[in-house]
Amino acid sequence: MVSDPVVSAVAPAGSRPGARPGRSLRSVRAPLALAAVGLALAAVLRIRDPHGAGSYGQCALLRLTGIPCPACGGLRAVNDLTHGEVLQALSSNAYVVLSAAAVLTWWFLWVRRRLSGRDAPLANRSTTVAVLWGVGLVAFGALRLLPSFAWLRP
């Protein structure tokens, strides 16, 4: 039996000719693993409430300088989200809430694309997205220090 070099170069290893790509549990293994990790971390934050003083330690920057870091309130925000308290979560750390919404949206798109046999959205732009997210986090941290945006502080 002679194999077609074009088909073998394009088709994933072990795939059957004519099989539809991605339509299996195997194609969404990575998104499901990421979801399991995220849900486990959220469950820990739901079980052990970070609203209690010192429950997860203290922010080193806040303790040393009195200035909240951009992530201050993030654990409380996730805990609030697990209880369905979106407004309370926004008051703890709006950037974490918006980031969680963006990650959930991206995750659903990832699953949909994997089921249709395509790569994750923004797969070839992950460095750019990470840098932009980091710049946004720093900007949020600076913005919440301004007197007119004091309402963003945890």
C-alpha positions as CSV (number, residue, x, y, z in Angstrom):
1,M,0.0,0.0,0.0
2,V,1.4,3.4,-1.0
3,S,0.7,6.3,1.2
4,D,0.0,9.8,-0.2
5,P,2.8,12.1,1.1
6,V,0.5,15.1,1.0
7,V,-2.2,13.5,3.1
8,S,0.4,12.0,5.6
9,A,2.0,15.4,6.0
10,V,-1.3,17.2,6.8
11,A,-3.2,14.5,8.7
12,P,-2.4,14.1,12.4
13,A,-0.5,11.0,13.4
14,G,-2.8,8.0,13.9
15,S,-5.8,9.6,12.2
16,R,-8.0,7.7,9.8
17,P,-8.4,9.0,6.3
18,G,-11.7,10.8,6.0
19,A,-12.1,11.2,9.8
20,R,-13.3,14.6,11.0
21,P,-10.6,16.4,13.0
22,G,-11.1,17.3,16.7
23,R,-14.5,15.7,17.3
24,S,-13.5,13.8,20.4
25,L,-12.8,14.1,24.1
26,R,-9.1,13.8,23.2
27,S,-9.1,17.1,21.3
28,V,-10.3,19.0,24.4
29,R,-8.0,17.3,26.9
30,A,-5.9,20.4,27.5
31,P,-8.8,22.8,28.0
32,L,-10.5,20.3,30.3
33,A,-7.2,19.9,32.3
34,L,-6.9,23.7,32.6
35,A,-10.5,23.9,33.7
36,A,-9.9,21.3,36.4
37,V,-6.9,23.2,37.8
38,G,-8.9,26.5,37.7
39,L,-11.9,24.9,39.5
40,A,-9.7,23.3,42.1
41,L,-8.1,26.7,42.9
42,A,-11.5,28.4,43.0
43,A,-12.7,25.6,45.3
44,V,-9.8,26.2,47.7
45,L,-10.6,29.9,47.8
46,R,-14.3,29.1,48.4
47,I,-13.5,26.7,51.3
48,R,-10.8,28.9,53.0
49,D,-12.2,32.4,52.9
50,P,-9.5,35.0,52.2
51,H,-11.6,37.7,53.8
52,G,-10.2,36.7,57.2
53,A,-7.2,38.7,58.4
54,G,-4.0,36.8,57.6
55,S,-5.8,33.7,56.2
56,Y,-3.4,33.6,53.2
57,G,-0.7,35.8,54.6
58,Q,-0.2,39.4,53.7
59,C,0.9,41.3,50.6
60,A,4.6,42.1,51.1
61,L,4.3,45.4,49.2
62,L,1.3,46.5,51.3
63,R,3.0,45.5,54.5
64,L,6.3,47.3,53.7
65,T,4.9,50.4,52.0
66,G,1.2,50.7,52.8
67,I,0.6,50.7,49.1
68,P,-1.6,47.9,47.7
69,C,-0.1,46.0,44.9
70,P,-2.2,45.6,41.7
71,A,-3.2,42.1,42.7
72,C,-4.3,43.0,46.3
73,G,-7.8,41.9,46.7
74,G,-7.6,39.3,44.0
75,L,-8.1,36.3,46.3
76,R,-11.1,38.0,47.9
77,A,-12.5,38.8,44.4
78,V,-12.3,35.1,43.3
79,N,-13.9,34.1,46.6
80,D,-16.7,36.6,46.0
81,L,-17.2,35.3,42.5
82,T,-17.5,31.7,43.8
83,H,-20.4,33.0,45.9
84,G,-22.0,34.9,43.0
85,E,-21.3,38.3,44.5
86,V,-20.1,40.1,41.4
87,L,-20.3,43.6,42.7
88,Q,-18.4,42.7,45.9
89,A,-15.8,41.0,43.7
90,L,-15.5,44.1,41.6
91,S,-14.9,46.2,44.8
92,S,-12.2,43.7,45.9
93,N,-10.2,43.8,42.6
94,A,-11.9,44.8,39.3
95,Y,-8.9,43.8,37.2
96,V,-9.1,40.2,38.5
97,V,-12.8,40.0,37.8
98,L,-12.4,41.4,34.2
99,S,-9.4,39.0,33.7
100,A,-11.5,36.1,34.9
101,A,-14.3,37.0,32.4
102,A,-11.7,37.3,29.6
103,V,-10.2,33.9,30.5
104,L,-13.6,32.2,30.6
105,T,-14.5,33.7,27.2
106,W,-11.2,32.6,25.8
107,W,-11.6,29.1,27.3
108,F,-15.0,28.6,25.7
109,L,-13.6,29.7,22.3
110,W,-10.7,27.3,22.8
111,V,-13.0,24.4,23.4
112,R,-15.1,25.3,20.4
113,R,-12.1,25.7,18.1
114,R,-10.5,22.4,19.4
115,L,-13.8,20.5,18.6
116,S,-13.6,21.8,15.1
117,G,-9.9,20.8,14.8
118,R,-8.3,24.2,15.1
119,D,-5.7,25.7,17.4
120,A,-6.6,27.8,20.5
121,P,-7.5,31.4,19.9
122,L,-4.5,33.7,20.1
123,A,-2.2,30.6,20.2
124,N,0.4,32.4,18.1
125,R,0.0,35.6,20.1
126,S,0.4,34.3,23.6
127,T,3.5,36.5,24.4
128,T,1.7,39.6,23.2
129,V,-1.4,38.8,25.2
130,A,0.7,38.1,28.3
131,V,2.6,41.4,28.0
132,L,-0.6,43.4,27.4
133,W,-2.2,41.8,30.4
134,G,0.9,42.6,32.6
135,V,0.9,46.2,31.3
136,G,-2.8,46.4,32.1
137,L,-2.2,45.1,35.6
138,V,0.5,47.7,36.3
139,A,-1.7,50.4,34.9
140,F,-4.6,49.3,37.1
141,G,-2.3,49.3,40.1
142,A,-1.2,52.9,39.3
143,L,-4.8,54.0,38.6
144,R,-6.1,52.7,41.9
145,L,-3.6,54.9,43.7
146,L,-5.0,58.1,42.3
147,P,-7.4,59.9,44.7
148,S,-10.2,60.1,42.1
149,F,-10.0,56.3,41.7
150,A,-9.7,55.4,45.4
151,W,-12.9,53.4,45.0
152,L,-10.8,50.8,43.1
153,R,-8.7,50.0,46.2
154,P,-9.4,46.9,48.1
